[in-house]
Every structure is written in structure tokens, then in C-alpha cells.
Amino acid sequence: MINLKNKVILITGAGGSIGSYLSKKLEKTGCKLILFDNDKKKLISLKKKLSKNFFIVDCDLRNRSKIEFFCNLINKKYKKIDVLIHSASPVGTSDLEGWNTEFKKQNIDNWDISYNLNVTVLFFLVKNLHNLLLKSKSASIINFGSIYSECSPKNNIYKNTKIFNPAGYSCSKSASLYLTKWLASTLGPKIRCNMISPGGLKGAQGKLFIKNYSKEVPLKRMTNLNDLIGPVIFLSSEMSSYITGQNIFVDGGFSIK
């Protein structure tokens, strides 16, 4: 029931922290990978860590004509797509100017980038690869969201740190959740669609932020990449064949109300 051998799995944002981790872990299951990213250096680095069972796509997801070109190529190259994982997204601490900053300095232009990557790109990809998904015996779309797809920010976490909560990030993740439900309702029964919403991923946020955040979590720590692979494999496999339209929090209990 957890056999992913020979499944074709497409991952967007494959060069990012989540995407590259999932690529390396999923490859060990014997699946075939299609890896999208706009950072050629990261793709080359990832390529060195994988076997030959993958197809690299160097594509800027902000460029719709490029997406369409590569989707046409994939439609010719592959007979099916079993799993589409959308992990490409501007993160909360992105280096976009006017993004990770206080309310009055947040740049409204970044909302367009965030909504495009988190919402429009997924819709456009599914639309262009719909026929390949239909050819799978158990097609699954896995959309990566965030705790902020449903939770309001706990502002005390950010106090006296250099990290902020961009409104465009949270609002676009909330819109992405609605798209997840829309796709689940529209594409069933042939195609399932669910969202995985991680808590804050531990990185270089600084000791104070990590301490403040961990206090708000029943399991008393931030999320790590290893926490994500289990839910991804579950949603990619037949074990989740009757699950669709759900937002699965992987957050140590942060979202408990």
C-alpha cells in the first residue's frame, strides 16, 4: 500500500529546502521524478545527489509561456503523472524587497508574486497536465501550505527579532487552501488534492525566535524537514485513497485552538 515504485512524481521548487529534501527521499522509493526549479545552480547540485531516474526542468514559474512549453514536453515524454507536489513558494523570510518587514513597509507588488506562485501556478500546471494525471490509477496532488493558511499570526513570536509576518504570504496560503478544496471537488473521483501545512521550519532564524516559537508548540520545537516526508509518502500512496480536500497540519500542535 506504500509502494511508490515506478510512480511518476513531479515536484515544483525542487531546488528549495523542502523540494530538494523530498526529491532525495522519494528517489529512494524507486519513483521517477520530474523536478521544476528556476535556480539552475541548485538543480545541478541536486542532480549530483540523485540517480538517473529523473528529469530536470529549469523553468521560472513566473513565466507562463515557459511553463506551457515544458508541460507540452512532459505530455510527450511521459505516459502519466501519479503525483504532483507543489512546494514552490516565496517563504516568509524571503529576500524580496519590502517582504520580510513591518506592516507599513510591506510592498504590495510582492502580493502578485506570492499569489502567482502559491495559487495561479498550481492551477495552471494542473490544467496543462490534467490528461497525464487522469491516466494514473491513483493521481494525487499535494499542495504545500502553511499554518498561516488558517491561523492568525501570534505576534509575540516576532517581538525583538528580525523576522516579520508578511500579509501577502499568509493571505496567498489561505487562497491556496481554497484552491486545494476546489481542485478536490472538481477533479474527483479520478484525482485527489490535499494540502500539507507545516509549522515554521527551523533554520537560521536566530535563538530568540526559535525559543519564542517553540513556546507556542505543544511538542516544544519547530518543524524539521524529516517531519514532512511521512505525510508526503502517505498522500502519494494508496493508503490515502479516500482522503481528498484536506489541510493536514504538520506543526507539533501549533494550530490547536
N, C-alpha and C positions, 0 to 999 in steps of 0.2 A: 504493500500500500504506500510505501515511501520510496518506491523505485523511480528515480528520475533519469535513468539511463536512456540515452538517445532522445530525450526531450529537447526541443529547441527553445532556448530561453534568451530573450532579448532584454538587455539592461541599458537604460539611459543613465548618464552621469557615471559611466563605468570607471572613469579616472579619479573620481572623488573618493572620499574616505569610505562611505557606505558602499558605493558601487564597486570599487576595487576589492574590498573585503569580500563582498558577496560573490564576485567573479571567481576569486581564488578558492573559495569554499565550495561553490556549486560545481566548479570544474571537476572536483574530486568525486562527484556523484556519477560521472560519465555522461553528462548532458552536453549539448552543443550550444555554444554561446555566440550571440551577436552583441557586440559591445559598442555603444554610442558614446562619444565624448567630443568636446571641442578643443581639448588640450592634447595636442599631438605628442608632446613630451611624456605626459602621463600615460598615454596609450602605449607608447613604445616601452616605457618602464614596466607596465602591466604585462605586455606581450612577452617579455623575457621570463616572467614568472608562471606562464601558462604553457600547456602542451599545444599541439597543433589543432585542437578541436574548437576553433573559434574564428570569428570573422570580425575584423576591426572596422569601425565606421568613424572616420574623422569628420564630424559634422557639427556645425554651430546650430544648435536647436532654435536660435532666434531667426534663422534663415529658412523660411518656409519652402522656398524652391529647392534648397539643398535637401531638406527632409523628404520632399516628394521624390527627388531624384534617387536617393538611397532606398526609399521604400519600394520604388519600381524595380530597383536592382535586387532587393531582397525577395520580392514577389517572383522574380525569375529564378533566383538561386535556390530558394527553399520551397519545399512542398507543404510546409505547415509551420505555425508558431504555436507552441504549447503554453508558454508563459511570457508575459510582458511585464517587466519590473521597471517602474518609473521612479528613479531615485534622483534624477537631475533636479536641482533646485538651488536658488541663492540662499545660503544659510543665514542665520540671524546675525552672525559676526562677519558677514561678507565685507570685502574692502571697497564695495561700491560707495562712491562719494555721497554723503547725505543719507546713508542707510543705517549703520550702527551708531546712532547718535540720539540726542534728546529730541523730544517731540517737535519743538519749534524749528529744528534744523533738518528734519527729515524731508528728503527730496521726493516730491510727488511723482517725478519721472520714473523712479525706481519701482513704483507700483506696477507700471506697464511691464517691466522686466519680470517681476515676481509673478504676476497673473499669467503672463505668457508661458513661463516655464512650468509653473505649478498646475495650470488649468488648460490653457489652449493647446500646448504641445501634446499633452496626453490625448486630448480629443482628436487632434489632427493625426497622430500616429495610429490610433485605433481605427480611425476612419480609413486610412490608407492601407492598413494591414488586416483589415476585417476579414477578407477572404481566407487568408492564411490561418487566422485564429479559428475560423469556422471549420477548417479541415482537421483541427486537433480533436481527439476524442474527449479531451477534458481541458479546455482552454481556461486559463486563469490570468487575470490582470491584477497585479499587485502595485498599488499606488502608495508611495511613501508620503505620509502626512507629518503631523506634529501634535504634541499635547495641546498646542495652541489652535488646533482645528476646532476644539470645543471649549477649552479652558481659557479664562481670562488671565492675564499676567499677574503674578504675585510680585508686586513691585519692590518689596523688601529684599528680594534676592539680589537685585541690581544695585542696591544702595552702596555708595562708596567704591564701586567697581568701574571699569571702563567698558562695561557691556550694557547694552540697552535692548529694548524690545521693539523692533520696527513694526509699526502698524500694518504696513503692506505685506509683511511676511505672514503674520497671524491671519489677516483677512483673506489672503490668497489661499492659505491652507484650509481655511473654513470653506471657501468656494470649491476647493479641490475635493473636499469631503462630499459636497453635494454632487459633484460630477461623478464621484465613485458610486453613489447611490443611483444616479441617473443611468449610468452605464450598466449597473447590475440589473436594474429594472427593464432597460431597453434591450439588452443583448442576451438576456436569459431566454431559454434554458441552455443554449449552447455554450455561452461564455459567462464565466463568473468574474466579479470585480470586487475587490476588498481593499481596504486601506490599513497600513501598519503605521501607527503613530508613536514614534519613540519619544522618550523623555529627553532631556538635554544630554547630548553626548559629551562625555568627559574628554577634554583636550587641554589646550593651553589657556584656559580661561582665567587662571590665577587662583591662589589658595583661598582668598576671601569668597569669591563667587562660588567655588566648589563647596566650601563649608556652608554658605548660606543656602545653596540649592539643596544640599544633602539633608539639611534640617527639615525640609518640606516633604521629604520622601520617606514613607514607612520603612523601606528597606535601607535607608540611610546612605545612599550612594547615588551617583549619576549613572546614566546608561553607558554601557560599553558596546563595542561592535559585536562581540560574541553573543550578546543578548538578542541580536536580531536574526541570526541565521536559522534558529529553530522555527520561529513563526514563518519565515520565508519558505523553508522546506515544507512545512505543514501546508501552507496555502498553494504551493506548487504541486503538491501530490494529491492522490485520490483520497487521502484522509480528510480533506476539507471539501469533498464533492457536494455537500449540501449546505455550504456556507457561502453566502454572497451578500454584498451591500453592507458589510460590517466595518466598523472602525475599531481595530484591535490595538489597544494601548499597551505598549511595552515600556513602562515608565516607573516600575517599582512602587506603584500606588500613588504617584504624584496627583493623578486626576481624580482620586477618590473625593467625593463631595460629602 
